[in-house]
Amino acid sequence: MKNNIKVERARKNITQAQLADLISVSRQTINAMEAGKYVPSTVIALRLSKIFGIEVSAIFELEPGD
Amino acid sequence: MKANYLFPAGFKVPALFILIPSVIIGILLLTFNYEPELLNIRILSVIHNEFGDPISTFRIIENNVLNEIIMTLILVSAILVAFSKEKAEDEFIQKIRLESLVWSTYVNYAVLLLSIIFVYDITFLWVMVFNMFTLLIFFIIRFNFQVWKLNKTIADEE
């Protein structure tokens, strides 16, 4: 699974720590998601969608094999 | 999602201050076999079996309770250190918690399995004494190491 959290975060001009606060997760979670090491739950995906103001499918993208 | 069976985050550090001295005292007790006269008291033994005697139940016996006290302290504080929430306990941290628990269970029983095969008699008894606590100890080390590694990754990027 690919995601463009980092890009969207840059667009909103907020740090990992700020985004972590906004969606009530740990700083480690944001870092791991951006690095593609962690696929979040639907709840977190929807919170990201709300903060970024875009569809979940515009943030996350399936890769071949998923 | 809500029932994660963890203790509040505030318990972790105080429990660590009980765990570390208790482990040190426990190891010293095992090494020097120290039994202070003061703690020789009469207590209830639910199942009792002395050499040569038949098994009896619910008997009052005399016993030095220092090792019982230390073992209780180690167990309770190790459980609290292991299973108190992190400050930011979210789903990702819980995933790491689960992975660490699986890992430490494998390691603990791998060590026990090797001991069953290669260690005998009274020495095996020592293995069992340590094995009562090693699962928790392995978990505490593994989980905190994994969290430390994540924090280090973040710090390196800044």
Backbone of each chain as ProteinMPNN parsed JSONL, in Angstrom:
{"seq_chain_A": "MKNNIKVERARKNITQAQLADLISVSRQTINAMEAGKYVPSTVIALRLSKIFGIEVSAIFELEPGD", "coords_chain_A": {"N_chain_A": [[0.837, -1.203, 0.0], [0.559, 2.148, -0.938], [1.034, 5.562, 0.104], [0.241, 9.088, 0.23], [0.725, 10.725, 2.433], [2.808, 12.279, 3.381], [3.164, 14.166, 1.36], [0.673, 15.475, 1.353], [0.737, 16.45, 3.908], [2.847, 18.234, 3.721], [1.683, 20.002, 1.966], [-0.287, 21.111, 3.568], [1.375, 22.281, 5.272], [2.249, 21.359, 7.905], [3.837, 19.841, 10.779], [5.037, 16.458, 11.531], [4.483, 15.956, 14.219], [2.44, 17.795, 14.757], [0.424, 16.873, 13.022], [0.043, 14.38, 14.161], [-1.098, 15.095, 16.622], [-3.468, 16.278, 15.674], [-4.922, 14.095, 14.619], [-5.043, 12.436, 16.764], [-3.035, 10.377, 17.29], [0.093, 8.618, 17.933], [3.306, 10.155, 17.516], [5.094, 8.377, 16.435], [3.462, 6.766, 14.897], [2.649, 8.37, 12.718], [5.114, 8.751, 11.526], [5.814, 6.073, 10.859], [3.743, 5.458, 9.099], [4.201, 7.244, 7.006], [6.587, 6.284, 6.121], [5.776, 4.009, 4.987], [5.672, 1.749, 6.513], [3.626, 1.065, 8.103], [0.239, 0.252, 7.926], [-2.603, 2.024, 8.429], [-5.611, 1.805, 10.515], [-9.095, 1.864, 9.448], [-10.379, 3.9, 10.823], [-8.319, 5.767, 11.412], [-7.537, 6.369, 8.817], [-9.839, 7.641, 7.855], [-9.884, 9.86, 9.53], [-7.591, 11.171, 8.665], [-8.38, 11.777, 6.093], [-10.398, 13.605, 6.618], [-8.957, 15.708, 7.843], [-7.166, 16.43, 5.788], [-8.979, 17.06, 3.894], [-9.616, 15.569, 1.641], [-10.548, 12.667, -0.379], [-10.33, 9.329, 1.025], [-9.317, 7.478, -0.769], [-7.732, 9.09, -2.258], [-5.597, 9.5, -0.714], [-4.543, 7.049, 0.055], [-3.287, 4.246, -1.768], [-3.703, 1.244, -3.474], [-1.256, -1.288, -4.055], [0.213, -3.463, -6.563], [-0.361, -6.808, -5.644], [-1.438, -6.289, -3.177]], "CA_chain_A": [[0.0, 0.0, 0.0], [1.28, 3.433, -1.004], [0.222, 6.706, 0.526], [0.917, 10.378, 0.049], [0.527, 11.519, 3.654], [3.893, 13.246, 3.479], [2.876, 15.227, 0.395], [-0.49, 16.234, 1.84], [1.172, 17.154, 5.122], [3.657, 19.366, 3.245], [0.748, 20.954, 1.376], [-0.933, 21.826, 4.68], [2.478, 22.905, 6.0], [2.276, 20.992, 9.322], [4.859, 18.845, 11.105], [4.54, 15.132, 11.932], [3.931, 16.067, 15.573], [1.151, 18.504, 14.67], [-0.546, 15.961, 12.413], [-0.233, 13.356, 15.177], [-2.074, 15.693, 17.554], [-4.748, 16.513, 14.984], [-5.702, 12.865, 14.438], [-4.937, 11.673, 18.023], [-2.181, 9.18, 17.293], [1.443, 8.953, 18.378], [4.254, 10.654, 16.527], [5.68, 7.188, 15.788], [2.51, 6.245, 13.91], [2.756, 9.204, 11.518], [6.409, 8.439, 10.929], [5.762, 4.726, 10.273], [2.831, 5.484, 7.949], [4.867, 7.948, 5.899], [7.663, 5.412, 5.632], [5.153, 2.828, 4.389], [5.876, 0.584, 7.387], [2.405, 0.756, 8.841], [-1.039, 0.549, 7.27], [-3.489, 2.36, 9.553], [-6.994, 1.337, 10.521], [-10.057, 2.707, 8.727], [-10.643, 5.089, 11.648], [-7.248, 6.748, 11.199], [-7.612, 6.768, 7.405], [-10.936, 8.609, 7.725], [-9.477, 11.099, 10.204], [-6.65, 11.831, 7.754], [-9.197, 12.285, 4.995], [-11.103, 14.787, 7.121], [-7.976, 16.781, 8.058], [-6.635, 16.882, 4.498], [-10.086, 17.496, 3.054], [-9.688, 14.799, 0.387], [-11.043, 11.296, -0.23], [-9.352, 8.339, 1.503], [-8.672, 6.859, -1.931], [-6.747, 10.021, -2.806], [-4.431, 9.453, 0.187], [-3.982, 5.687, 0.01], [-3.416, 3.603, -3.072], [-3.282, -0.16, -3.46], [-0.159, -1.657, -4.942], [0.055, -4.845, -7.018], [-0.064, -7.742, -4.564], [-2.287, -5.986, -2.005]], "C_chain_A": [[0.869, 1.249, 0.0], [0.406, 4.525, -0.387], [0.985, 8.004, 0.295], [0.654, 11.321, 1.238], [1.562, 12.635, 3.731], [3.628, 14.458, 2.571], [1.738, 16.115, 0.895], [-0.14, 17.053, 3.08], [1.991, 18.397, 4.732], [2.739, 20.453, 2.675], [0.051, 21.778, 2.456], [0.082, 22.56, 5.551], [2.4, 22.644, 7.516], [3.325, 19.908, 9.548], [4.198, 17.507, 11.438], [3.855, 15.207, 13.293], [2.571, 16.753, 15.566], [0.067, 17.612, 14.085], [-0.95, 14.87, 13.411], [-1.271, 13.856, 16.175], [-3.453, 15.818, 16.918], [-5.583, 15.24, 14.865], [-5.557, 11.916, 15.642], [-4.223, 10.335, 17.884], [-0.796, 9.596, 17.773], [2.268, 9.454, 17.193], [4.842, 9.489, 15.733], [4.788, 6.661, 14.67], [2.586, 7.028, 12.602], [4.038, 8.852, 10.762], [6.378, 7.09, 10.2], [4.845, 4.686, 9.052], [3.506, 6.131, 6.747], [5.969, 7.094, 5.283], [7.103, 4.144, 4.979], [5.312, 1.577, 5.226], [4.611, 0.198, 8.132], [1.175, 1.18, 8.052], [-2.064, 0.804, 8.369], [-4.874, 1.741, 9.428], [-7.878, 2.295, 9.726], [-10.316, 4.005, 9.486], [-9.596, 6.172, 11.38], [-7.263, 7.251, 9.76], [-8.692, 7.838, 7.209], [-10.613, 9.933, 8.402], [-8.517, 11.891, 9.313], [-7.413, 12.502, 6.618], [-9.895, 13.585, 5.39], [-10.145, 15.982, 7.258], [-7.476, 17.342, 6.73], [-7.733, 17.39, 3.568], [-10.131, 16.811, 1.699], [-10.174, 13.383, 0.67], [-9.931, 10.377, 0.285], [-8.579, 7.736, 0.325], [-7.673, 7.803, -2.614], [-5.484, 10.051, -1.933], [-3.729, 8.099, 0.069], [-4.238, 5.053, -1.342], [-2.91, 2.17, -2.97], [-2.126, -0.369, -4.427], [-0.415, -3.064, -5.461], [0.446, -5.804, -5.89], [-0.876, -7.481, -3.312], [-3.649, -6.656, -2.153]], "O_chain_A": [[1.782, 1.397, 0.813], [-0.82, 4.411, -0.366], [2.211, 8.012, 0.181], [0.402, 12.515, 1.077], [1.253, 13.771, 4.09], [3.838, 15.606, 2.961], [1.829, 17.343, 0.864], [-0.629, 18.164, 3.284], [1.847, 19.464, 5.33], [2.971, 21.648, 2.864], [-0.174, 22.977, 2.292], [-0.274, 23.342, 6.433], [2.473, 23.578, 8.315], [3.663, 19.155, 8.635], [2.982, 17.421, 11.606], [2.798, 14.613, 13.506], [1.659, 16.342, 16.283], [-1.062, 17.586, 14.575], [-2.117, 14.487, 13.497], [-2.204, 13.135, 16.531], [-4.47, 15.505, 17.537], [-6.806, 15.286, 14.993], [-5.905, 10.738, 15.552], [-4.733, 9.296, 18.304], [-0.538, 10.779, 17.994], [1.948, 9.199, 16.032], [5.06, 9.59, 14.525], [5.267, 6.179, 13.643], [2.587, 6.445, 11.517], [4.043, 8.681, 9.543], [6.853, 6.976, 9.07], [5.121, 3.975, 8.086], [3.404, 5.643, 5.621], [6.243, 7.173, 4.085], [7.859, 3.31, 4.481], [5.116, 0.467, 4.731], [4.537, -0.878, 8.725], [1.08, 2.311, 7.574], [-2.366, -0.094, 9.156], [-5.254, 1.224, 8.377], [-7.458, 3.398, 9.376], [-10.455, 5.071, 8.885], [-9.931, 7.335, 11.153], [-7.028, 8.434, 9.514], [-8.485, 8.815, 6.49], [-11.007, 10.997, 7.924], [-8.61, 13.114, 9.214], [-7.129, 13.638, 6.239], [-9.972, 14.533, 4.608], [-10.46, 17.101, 6.854], [-7.37, 18.556, 6.556], [-7.456, 18.066, 2.578], [-10.618, 17.382, 0.723], [-10.209, 12.951, 1.822], [-8.75, 10.607, 0.024], [-7.37, 7.513, 0.399], [-6.869, 7.374, -3.441], [-4.441, 10.556, -2.348], [-2.503, 8.015, -0.007], [-5.266, 5.29, -1.977], [-1.825, 1.917, -2.446], [-2.032, 0.281, -5.468], [-1.193, -3.8, -4.853], [1.483, -5.617, -5.253], [-0.996, -8.364, -2.463], [-4.501, -6.522, -1.276]]}, "seq_chain_B": "MKANYLFPAGFKVPALFILIPSVIIGILLLTFNYEPELLNIRILSVIHNEFGDPISTFRIIENNVLNEIIMTLILVSAILVAFSKEKAEDEFIQKIRLESLVWSTYVNYAVLLLSIIFVYDITFLWVMVFNMFTLLIFFIIRFNFQVWKLNKTIADEE", "coords_chain_B": {"N_chain_B": [[-12.206, -2.212, 20.571], [-11.87, -0.575, 22.815], [-11.432, -2.132, 25.175], [-8.46, -2.843, 26.212], [-7.062, -3.991, 28.193], [-4.961, -2.768, 29.573], [-2.845, -1.053, 31.973], [-2.983, 2.261, 33.536], [-0.858, 4.858, 32.158], [0.762, 6.125, 34.025], [1.662, 4.26, 35.86], [3.933, 2.978, 35.048], [6.67, 3.973, 35.429], [6.97, 4.266, 38.34], [6.573, 1.53, 38.98], [8.787, 0.419, 37.796], [10.769, 1.328, 39.462], [10.327, -0.272, 41.614], [10.612, -2.787, 40.575], [13.351, -3.083, 39.663], [15.136, -2.914, 42.037], [13.945, -5.095, 43.391], [14.484, -7.298, 41.757], [17.276, -7.338, 41.91], [17.643, -7.785, 44.682], [16.336, -10.241, 44.814], [18.034, -11.896, 43.261], [20.356, -11.753, 44.806], [19.397, -12.977, 47.13], [18.973, -15.585, 46.221], [21.587, -16.24, 45.657], [22.985, -16.019, 48.121], [21.336, -17.288, 49.88], [19.823, -16.139, 52.003], [18.025, -15.909, 54.985], [16.252, -14.131, 57.057], [15.712, -14.287, 60.584], [13.524, -12.934, 61.642], [11.523, -13.087, 59.723], [10.578, -15.634, 59.809], [7.689, -17.129, 59.904], [4.434, -18.401, 60.951], [2.296, -19.816, 58.629], [-0.496, -20.323, 56.379], [-0.604, -23.278, 54.523], [-1.703, -24.376, 51.518], [-1.451, -26.684, 49.918], [0.598, -29.216, 51.031], [3.696, -30.908, 51.225], [6.049, -32.691, 52.597], [9.306, -34.242, 52.457], [8.921, -37.708, 52.287], [6.528, -37.609, 53.678], [2.943, -38.051, 53.383], [0.839, -36.197, 51.088], [-0.592, -33.277, 52.427], [-3.4, -31.101, 53.118], [-4.33, -27.654, 53.554], [-2.777, -26.836, 55.91], [-1.151, -25.458, 58.8], [1.999, -24.11, 58.598], [5.529, -23.538, 59.324], [7.447, -21.007, 57.852], [9.974, -19.255, 55.992], [9.287, -16.124, 54.897], [10.512, -14.3, 53.218], [11.384, -14.791, 50.551], [8.913, -15.188, 49.325], [7.779, -12.653, 49.57], [9.53, -11.089, 48.012], [9.248, -12.335, 45.502], [6.559, -11.783, 44.98], [6.644, -8.985, 44.81], [8.306, -8.712, 42.549], [6.771, -9.981, 40.54], [4.307, -8.469, 40.475], [5.256, -5.85, 39.979], [6.622, -6.244, 37.576], [4.55, -6.995, 35.852], [3.133, -4.588, 35.853], [5.037, -2.82, 34.745], [5.313, -3.966, 32.242], [2.713, -3.932, 31.173], [1.585, -1.358, 31.385], [0.155, 1.506, 29.88], [1.731, 3.18, 27.109], [2.719, 6.646, 26.832], [1.562, 7.749, 24.54], [-0.454, 5.712, 23.586], [-1.415, 4.111, 20.902], [-2.974, 2.515, 18.016], [-0.815, 1.626, 16.492], [1.342, 1.433, 18.298], [0.219, -0.554, 19.829], [0.291, -2.637, 18.053], [3.018, -3.077, 17.915], [3.365, -3.82, 20.541], [1.939, -6.243, 20.591], [3.461, -7.75, 18.723], [5.899, -7.833, 20.08], [5.175, -9.285, 22.298], [4.546, -11.785, 21.216], [7.043, -12.431, 20.14], [8.657, -12.502, 22.494], [7.432, -14.566, 23.86], [8.018, -16.762, 22.202], [10.863, -16.744, 22.409], [11.206, -17.108, 25.165], [10.101, -19.69, 25.564], [11.662, -21.15, 23.831], [14.135, -21.043, 25.09], [13.414, -22.41, 27.403], [12.751, -24.901, 26.329], [15.234, -25.777, 25.31], [16.518, -25.962, 27.748], [15.057, -27.996, 28.958], [15.863, -30.129, 27.438], [18.667, -30.15, 27.729], [19.424, -29.589, 30.378], [19.648, -30.811, 33.688], [18.235, -32.332, 36.713], [18.852, -30.712, 39.84], [19.81, -28.363, 38.8], [18.049, -27.85, 36.777], [15.866, -27.103, 38.22], [16.631, -24.563, 39.011], [16.53, -23.302, 36.545], [13.768, -23.341, 36.175], [12.95, -21.66, 38.226], [13.937, -19.16, 37.334], [12.586, -19.048, 34.938], [9.998, -18.47, 35.626], [9.804, -15.754, 35.567], [11.009, -14.801, 33.257], [9.57, -14.526, 30.836], [8.067, -12.152, 31.117], [10.18, -10.376, 31.573], [11.724, -10.598, 29.195], [9.783, -9.617, 27.431], [9.437, -6.955, 28.342], [11.983, -5.887, 27.811], [12.212, -6.262, 24.996], [9.923, -4.887, 23.929], [10.295, -2.227, 24.835], [12.712, -1.675, 23.642], [12.023, -1.73, 20.928], [10.251, 0.455, 20.805], [11.998, 2.466, 21.562], [13.734, 2.364, 19.359], [12.049, 3.321, 17.335], [11.615, 5.946, 18.245], [14.16, 6.885, 17.997], [14.549, 6.83, 15.245], [12.812, 8.894, 14.522], [14.044, 11.042, 15.839], [16.471, 11.109, 14.476], [15.693, 12.014, 12.004], [15.193, 14.63, 12.394]], "CA_chain_B": [[-11.121, -1.226, 20.56], [-11.671, 0.057, 24.116], [-10.888, -3.036, 26.184], [-7.128, -3.317, 25.848], [-6.53, -4.65, 29.389], [-3.704, -2.162, 30.011], [-2.905, -0.166, 33.136], [-2.691, 3.656, 33.182], [0.542, 5.121, 31.824], [1.494, 6.597, 35.2], [2.158, 3.164, 36.693], [5.125, 2.337, 34.503], [7.935, 4.382, 36.044], [7.029, 3.812, 39.736], [6.727, 0.067, 39.021], [10.177, 0.128, 37.433], [11.575, 1.582, 40.662], [10.157, -1.416, 42.518], [11.09, -3.985, 39.884], [14.809, -3.215, 39.585], [15.7, -3.379, 43.318], [13.423, -6.42, 43.755], [15.232, -8.303, 40.99], [18.63, -7.395, 42.475], [17.531, -8.459, 45.98], [15.98, -11.627, 44.515], [19.226, -12.622, 42.815], [21.239, -11.855, 45.981], [18.801, -13.978, 48.024], [19.252, -16.899, 45.643], [23.026, -16.485, 45.736], [23.476, -16.174, 49.498], [20.377, -18.062, 50.653], [19.625, -15.374, 53.224], [16.678, -16.041, 55.555], [16.268, -13.475, 58.369], [14.904, -14.916, 61.647], [12.314, -12.13, 61.81], [10.478, -13.42, 58.751], [10.108, -17.005, 59.997], [6.361, -17.038, 60.525], [3.519, -19.511, 60.698], [1.34, -19.419, 57.59], [-1.358, -21.378, 55.831], [-0.135, -23.93, 53.305], [-2.884, -25.017, 50.923], [-1.033, -28.064, 49.645], [1.909, -29.371, 51.639], [4.26, -32.243, 51.041], [7.455, -32.779, 52.957], [9.896, -35.507, 52.034], [8.517, -38.895, 53.031], [5.159, -37.495, 54.192], [1.881, -37.956, 52.378], [0.396, -34.826, 50.814], [-1.68, -32.8, 53.277], [-3.95, -29.837, 52.622], [-4.733, -26.628, 54.524], [-2.053, -27.008, 57.17], [-0.34, -24.32, 59.213], [3.406, -24.497, 58.64], [6.428, -22.405, 59.524], [8.177, -20.769, 56.612], [10.566, -17.927, 55.866], [8.47, -15.524, 53.835], [11.226, -13.265, 52.462], [11.344, -15.065, 49.106], [7.537, -14.956, 48.842], [7.586, -11.2, 49.45], [10.298, -10.607, 46.854], [8.639, -12.839, 44.261], [5.315, -11.026, 44.757], [7.03, -7.657, 44.336], [8.807, -8.824, 41.165], [5.654, -10.302, 39.636], [3.356, -7.367, 40.333], [5.884, -4.7, 39.333], [6.935, -6.595, 36.182], [3.281, -6.912, 35.114], [2.803, -3.167, 35.684], [5.971, -2.214, 33.786], [5.045, -4.54, 30.921], [1.378, -3.673, 30.627], [1.054, -0.005, 31.523], [0.11, 2.162, 28.572], [2.69, 4.212, 26.734], [2.059, 7.962, 26.907], [0.678, 7.815, 23.368], [-0.746, 4.314, 23.237], [-2.404, 4.03, 19.825], [-3.031, 1.197, 17.374], [0.517, 1.229, 16.015], [2.066, 1.006, 19.499], [-0.366, -1.836, 20.241], [0.796, -3.643, 17.115], [4.372, -3.376, 18.387], [3.165, -4.538, 21.8], [1.564, -7.621, 20.247], [4.612, -8.422, 18.108], [6.904, -8.066, 21.12], [4.672, -10.348, 23.171], [4.723, -13.034, 20.466], [8.493, -12.665, 20.076], [9.216, -12.883, 23.803], [6.911, -15.893, 24.2], [8.857, -17.719, 21.461], [12.216, -16.784, 22.978], [11.114, -17.691, 26.504], [9.888, -21.139, 25.514], [12.821, -21.753, 23.163], [15.123, -21.212, 26.153], [12.919, -23.477, 28.278], [12.848, -26.161, 25.59], [16.643, -26.157, 25.323], [16.84, -26.347, 29.127], [14.439, -29.306, 29.21], [16.653, -31.154, 26.756], [20.093, -30.184, 28.081], [19.733, -29.297, 31.784], [19.003, -31.847, 34.501], [18.205, -32.361, 38.173], [18.669, -29.503, 40.631], [20.083, -27.216, 37.93], [16.808, -27.569, 36.046], [15.015, -26.383, 39.165], [17.04, -23.153, 38.896], [15.972, -22.811, 35.273], [12.342, -23.103, 36.375], [12.814, -20.458, 39.065], [14.105, -17.987, 36.475], [11.577, -19.072, 33.871], [8.745, -17.878, 36.104], [9.801, -14.304, 35.333], [11.708, -14.383, 32.035], [8.642, -14.099, 29.775], [7.792, -10.729, 31.337], [11.42, -9.61, 31.428], [12.013, -10.555, 27.753], [8.807, -8.724, 26.794], [9.741, -5.569, 28.713], [13.181, -5.466, 27.085], [11.923, -6.226, 23.566], [8.95, -3.839, 23.6], [10.879, -0.907, 25.047], [13.754, -1.512, 22.629], [11.339, -1.401, 19.669], [9.746, 1.834, 20.914], [13.197, 3.307, 21.558], [14.218, 2.413, 17.973], [11.156, 4.23, 16.603], [11.886, 7.316, 18.673], [15.467, 7.236, 17.465], [14.313, 7.128, 13.818], [12.215, 10.225, 14.465], [15.051, 12.013, 16.257], [17.476, 11.188, 13.418], [15.155, 12.75, 10.853], [15.074, 16.056, 12.699]], "C_chain_B": [[-10.815, -0.744, 21.984], [-11.004, -0.874, 25.142], [-9.512, -3.532, 25.761], [-6.393, -3.91, 27.053], [-5.22, -4.056, 29.884], [-3.931, -1.256, 31.217], [-2.621, 1.275, 32.708], [-1.194, 3.904, 33.024], [1.384, 5.498, 33.038], [2.102, 5.499, 36.054], [3.548, 2.685, 36.297], [6.412, 2.677, 35.264], [8.007, 3.988, 37.535], [7.243, 2.303, 39.848], [8.155, -0.342, 38.688], [11.102, 0.328, 38.63], [11.389, 0.505, 41.72], [10.793, -2.654, 41.894], [12.605, -4.156, 39.975], [15.428, -3.629, 40.928], [15.222, -4.78, 43.708], [14.177, -7.528, 43.036], [16.635, -8.465, 41.578], [18.598, -8.141, 43.815], [17.227, -9.95, 45.769], [17.186, -12.459, 44.131], [20.198, -12.802, 43.98], [20.728, -12.93, 46.943], [19.113, -15.389, 47.542], [20.725, -17.26, 45.831], [23.457, -16.809, 47.169], [22.526, -16.94, 50.411], [20.069, -17.432, 52.012], [18.183, -15.5, 53.719], [16.636, -15.414, 56.947], [15.26, -14.112, 59.339], [13.524, -14.264, 61.771], [11.167, -12.582, 60.92], [10.104, -14.904, 58.77], [8.746, -16.944, 60.668], [5.507, -18.246, 60.166], [2.459, -19.054, 59.706], [0.549, -20.626, 57.113], [-0.734, -21.945, 54.56], [-1.308, -24.72, 52.723], [-2.584, -26.479, 50.561], [0.386, -28.229, 50.167], [2.406, -30.797, 51.52], [5.736, -32.217, 51.399], [7.983, -34.146, 52.565], [9.41, -36.661, 52.908], [7.091, -38.851, 53.539], [4.148, -37.61, 53.057], [1.466, -36.495, 52.191], [-0.733, -34.444, 51.77], [-2.162, -31.448, 52.76], [-4.346, -28.939, 53.794], [-4.111, -26.836, 55.903], [-1.336, -25.705, 57.505], [1.108, -24.794, 59.314], [4.251, -23.276, 58.971], [7.29, -22.252, 58.283], [8.806, -19.388, 56.658], [9.942, -17.246, 54.66], [9.203, -14.463, 53.0], [11.149, -13.52, 50.947], [9.938, -14.876, 48.513], [7.278, -13.464, 48.622], [8.278, -10.67, 48.194], [9.667, -11.065, 45.54], [7.338, -12.103, 43.934], [5.634, -9.644, 44.201], [7.48, -7.701, 42.876], [7.643, -9.042, 40.199], [4.746, -9.108, 39.385], [4.003, -6.191, 39.595], [6.225, -5.008, 37.875], [5.674, -6.536, 35.315], [2.937, -5.442, 34.836], [3.733, -2.481, 34.687], [5.616, -2.683, 32.372], [3.736, -4.018, 30.335], [0.742, -2.36, 31.084], [1.125, 0.652, 30.158], [1.335, 3.037, 28.361], [1.947, 5.547, 26.802], [1.116, 8.155, 25.73], [0.421, 6.389, 22.885], [-1.823, 4.299, 22.146], [-2.289, 2.669, 19.142], [-1.663, 0.705, 16.895], [1.378, 0.711, 17.181], [1.536, -0.363, 19.953], [0.06, -2.97, 19.315], [2.204, -4.075, 17.545], [4.311, -4.173, 19.684], [2.859, -6.016, 21.523], [2.754, -8.388, 19.669], [5.68, -8.764, 19.144], [6.484, -9.212, 22.035], [4.838, -11.711, 22.501], [6.208, -13.409, 20.461], [9.026, -13.172, 21.414], [8.675, -14.238, 24.262], [7.73, -16.971, 23.486], [10.224, -17.868, 22.111], [12.194, -17.482, 24.334], [10.997, -19.216, 26.434], [10.974, -21.857, 24.729], [13.91, -22.027, 24.21], [14.702, -22.364, 27.073], [13.065, -24.845, 27.616], [14.285, -26.673, 25.586], [17.047, -26.637, 26.716], [16.261, -27.722, 29.461], [15.32, -30.406, 28.632], [18.056, -31.283, 27.348], [20.42, -29.957, 29.557], [18.96, -30.26, 32.681], [19.036, -31.559, 35.998], [18.035, -30.991, 38.815], [18.924, -28.245, 39.796], [18.831, -26.836, 37.157], [15.815, -26.812, 36.918], [15.321, -24.882, 39.123], [16.479, -22.531, 37.624], [14.498, -22.462, 35.463], [12.099, -21.865, 37.226], [12.919, -19.206, 38.205], [13.001, -17.898, 35.438], [10.227, -18.508, 34.312], [8.647, -16.41, 35.702], [10.326, -13.897, 33.959], [10.771, -13.938, 30.925], [8.382, -12.595, 29.892], [9.033, -9.883, 31.091], [11.79, -9.48, 29.939], [11.077, -9.579, 27.055], [9.139, -7.258, 27.07], [10.927, -5.051, 27.909], [12.86, -5.273, 25.599], [11.016, -5.031, 23.194], [9.574, -2.441, 23.731], [11.999, -0.616, 24.059], [13.127, -1.094, 21.298], [10.836, 0.036, 19.68], [10.915, 2.824, 20.88], [13.743, 3.48, 20.134], [13.37, 3.377, 17.136], [11.436, 5.682, 16.948], [13.214, 7.81, 18.114], [15.348, 7.601, 15.986], [13.771, 8.539, 13.666], [13.251, 11.293, 14.78], [16.105, 12.207, 15.166], [17.007, 12.036, 12.238], [15.082, 14.25, 11.107], [16.412, 16.781, 12.601]], "O_chain_B": [[-9.654, -0.527, 22.331], [-10.119, -0.451, 25.885], [-9.4, -4.522, 25.038], [-5.227, -4.289, 26.941], [-4.442, -4.745, 30.543], [-5.034, -0.763, 31.454], [-2.073, 1.495, 31.628], [-0.371, 3.253, 33.667], [2.583, 5.221, 33.076], [2.968, 5.771, 36.886], [4.255, 2.067, 37.094], [7.148, 1.786, 35.688], [9.017, 3.425, 37.957], [7.999, 1.842, 40.704], [8.673, -1.321, 39.225], [12.084, -0.395, 38.801], [12.21, 0.383, 42.629], [11.424, -3.46, 42.577], [13.094, -5.232, 40.32], [16.178, -4.604, 40.967], [15.981, -5.562, 44.28], [14.475, -8.568, 43.623], [17.127, -9.584, 41.728], [19.423, -9.022, 44.057], [17.785, -10.809, 46.452], [17.354, -13.583, 44.604], [20.796, -13.867, 44.134], [21.512, -13.698, 47.502], [19.466, -16.269, 48.327], [21.072, -18.405, 46.12], [24.204, -17.76, 47.399], [22.849, -17.213, 51.567], [20.058, -18.114, 53.038], [17.237, -15.236, 52.976], [16.952, -16.088, 57.927], [14.128, -14.428, 58.973], [12.511, -14.933, 61.974], [9.998, -12.484, 61.293], [9.407, -15.385, 57.877], [8.66, -16.729, 61.877], [5.797, -18.996, 59.235], [1.802, -18.033, 59.912], [0.88, -21.776, 57.401], [-0.381, -21.205, 53.642], [-1.836, -25.626, 53.368], [-3.365, -27.381, 50.863], [1.28, -27.471, 49.791], [1.656, -31.759, 51.689], [6.57, -31.778, 50.608], [7.218, -35.089, 52.366], [9.484, -36.589, 54.135], [6.49, -39.891, 53.807], [4.459, -37.302, 51.906], [1.723, -35.659, 53.057], [-1.708, -35.181, 51.915], [-1.437, -30.741, 52.06], [-4.657, -29.419, 54.884], [-4.803, -26.989, 56.909], [-0.962, -24.944, 56.614], [1.41, -25.754, 60.024], [3.781, -22.139, 58.913], [7.795, -23.23, 57.733], [8.266, -18.465, 57.268], [10.054, -17.733, 53.534], [8.585, -13.8, 52.167], [10.887, -12.607, 50.164], [9.787, -14.464, 47.363], [6.655, -13.061, 47.64], [7.698, -9.91, 47.419], [9.561, -10.292, 44.587], [7.044, -11.83, 42.77], [4.997, -9.179, 43.256], [7.098, -6.853, 42.07], [7.543, -8.372, 39.171], [4.447, -8.771, 38.239], [3.394, -5.602, 38.702], [6.128, -4.124, 37.023], [5.727, -6.079, 34.173], [2.508, -5.092, 33.736], [3.291, -1.663, 33.88], [5.621, -1.894, 31.428], [3.661, -3.7, 29.148], [-0.481, -2.251, 31.164], [2.038, 0.389, 29.375], [1.905, 3.568, 29.314], [0.717, 5.586, 26.826], [0.005, 8.661, 25.892], [1.008, 5.932, 21.905], [-3.008, 4.456, 22.441], [-1.591, 1.78, 19.629], [-1.395, -0.496, 16.897], [2.052, -0.312, 17.062], [2.299, -1.218, 20.403], [0.175, -4.12, 19.739], [2.539, -5.26, 17.541], [5.106, -5.088, 19.9], [3.439, -6.913, 22.136], [3.027, -9.522, 20.063], [6.286, -9.834, 19.099], [7.312, -10.002, 22.487], [5.227, -12.681, 23.151], [6.576, -14.55, 20.739], [9.761, -14.159, 21.46], [9.364, -14.977, 24.965], [8.094, -17.978, 24.094], [10.691, -18.984, 22.338], [13.037, -18.33, 24.624], [11.697, -19.938, 27.145], [11.191, -23.051, 24.932], [14.524, -23.094, 24.219], [15.527, -23.187, 27.469], [13.453, -25.82, 28.259], [14.53, -27.855, 25.827], [17.813, -27.59, 26.858], [16.892, -28.516, 30.158], [15.505, -31.463, 29.236], [18.582, -32.39, 27.46], [21.573, -30.114, 29.957], [17.772, -30.5, 32.468], [19.755, -30.68, 36.475], [17.186, -30.203, 38.399], [18.333, -27.195, 40.046], [18.576, -25.658, 36.908], [15.032, -25.995, 36.434], [14.42, -24.044, 39.188], [16.015, -21.391, 37.623], [14.027, -21.431, 34.983], [11.158, -21.11, 36.982], [12.098, -18.296, 38.322], [12.537, -16.809, 35.099], [9.41, -18.116, 33.478], [7.551, -15.882, 35.519], [10.111, -12.762, 33.534], [11.128, -13.058, 30.142], [8.464, -11.86, 28.908], [8.96, -8.814, 30.484], [12.129, -8.391, 29.476], [11.503, -8.807, 26.196], [9.128, -6.426, 26.163], [10.9, -3.935, 27.39], [13.197, -4.242, 25.016], [11.313, -4.275, 22.269], [9.405, -1.588, 22.859], [12.219, 0.534, 23.678], [13.642, -0.206, 20.619], [10.973, 0.755, 18.69], [10.831, 3.88, 20.253], [14.158, 4.571, 19.743], [13.897, 4.149, 16.335], [11.49, 6.542, 16.07], [13.375, 8.989, 17.801], [15.966, 8.56, 15.525], [14.208, 9.292, 12.796], [13.34, 12.312, 14.096], [16.581, 13.321, 14.949], [17.805, 12.687, 11.564], [14.931, 15.044, 10.179], [16.478, 17.989, 12.829]]}, "name": "protein", "num_of_chains": 2, "seq": "MKNNIKVERARKNITQAQLADLISVSRQTINAMEAGKYVPSTVIALRLSKIFGIEVSAIFELEPGDMKANYLFPAGFKVPALFILIPSVIIGILLLTFNYEPELLNIRILSVIHNEFGDPISTFRIIENNVLNEIIMTLILVSAILVAFSKEKAEDEFIQKIRLESLVWSTYVNYAVLLLSIIFVYDITFLWVMVFNMFTLLIFFIIRFNFQVWKLNKTIADEE"}
